[in-house]
Amino acid sequence: MQINIAAQPLLALIAGIAILVVPRLLNYIVAAYLILVGVVGLFNL
């Protein structure tokens, strides 16, 4: 039995919980997400 979890929904869930717990993290989470999406888009990972 293999469980396949998509990365983007899991990341969104973790980020949402982190923002609720520490709202100040929002800037860092958004910046990290944008950098990650940019790198993935440039290198087609």
C-alpha positions as CSV (number, residue, x, y, z in Angstrom):
1,M,0.0,0.0,0.0
2,Q,1.4,3.3,-1.1
3,I,0.1,6.8,-0.1
4,N,0.8,9.5,-2.7
5,I,0.6,13.0,-1.3
6,A,0.9,16.0,-3.6
7,A,3.5,18.6,-2.4
8,Q,1.6,21.8,-3.1
9,P,-1.5,21.1,-1.0
10,L,0.6,19.8,1.8
11,L,2.7,22.9,1.7
12,A,-0.4,25.1,1.7
13,L,-1.8,23.3,4.7
14,I,1.5,23.6,6.7
15,A,1.8,27.3,5.7
16,G,-1.8,28.0,6.7
17,I,-1.4,26.5,10.1
18,A,1.9,28.3,10.6
19,I,0.3,31.7,9.7
20,L,-2.5,31.1,12.2
21,V,0.0,30.3,15.0
22,V,2.5,33.0,14.2
23,P,1.0,35.7,11.8
24,R,4.4,37.4,11.6
25,L,5.7,34.4,9.6
26,L,3.4,35.4,6.7
27,N,6.1,37.5,5.0
28,Y,8.7,34.7,5.2
29,I,6.3,32.0,4.0
30,V,5.1,34.0,1.0
31,A,8.7,34.9,0.1
32,A,9.8,31.2,0.4
33,Y,6.8,30.1,-1.7
34,L,7.5,32.6,-4.4
35,I,11.2,31.7,-4.6
36,L,10.3,28.0,-4.7
37,V,7.8,28.4,-7.5
38,G,10.2,30.6,-9.4
39,V,13.0,28.0,-9.2
40,V,10.7,25.2,-10.1
41,G,9.4,27.2,-13.1
42,L,12.9,28.1,-14.3
43,F,14.4,24.7,-14.1
44,N,11.2,22.6,-14.9
45,L,11.7,20.4,-11.8
